[in-house]
Amino acid sequence: MEIPVIRDVLEESNARAEENRKLFDRHGVFVVNMMSSPGAGKTTLLQKSIPLLQARGRKCAVIEGDITSTLDSEKLSPLGIPVVQANTEPFGGDCHIGSHLVQAALPHFDLANTDILFIENIGNLVCPAEFYLGEDRKVVVLSITEGEDKPLKYPLMFRECQLCLLSKMDLAPHLDVNVDQIKENIRRTNAQLEVIPVSARTGVGIEEWVEWLAKSRST
């Protein structure tokens, strides 16, 4: 009796990610995969940080992930940068962007004139961390409104990333949340993970985040 073996989904995904990687390397594009829960503030942080990168002469672009809408792309379009929407609903409504969607988006960019490509992944602290897209860095945005326990409940996300942006710090005085405990739980999950507290509203930490991008791109 012959038993059919289904090809490993990750095998095909990783192969496409490597193809993406080669294309990024060929054009010198630095790629950042940004992940978080829904509403943690990824889009707002991009709205605040991309103008600072442009002021440094960096040419930015964004692949905007969502299941159905173009709402976040519309928020970014006034920045005058190339933005490509990647919706997963036609492919079954996946809760993360796959390497095949990144690959499909790339012909819409002038990669030779792109310094930094942000992939704003779909809001989810689980699935996006499982897939390599060909990126240089993975960044998790954790809002302090989510409480202290998320690094312990979703450890893979924090283990896979090189930076955690602890967002909405301006709300700290108004919340019953222990920010030090959040940082301690992050360290318990991944002691090597850098943490930058940020607030898109007040600007706290945004320059430090932009500097982190500049240093990471040069290494």
Disulfide bonds with the S-S distance in Angstrom:
none
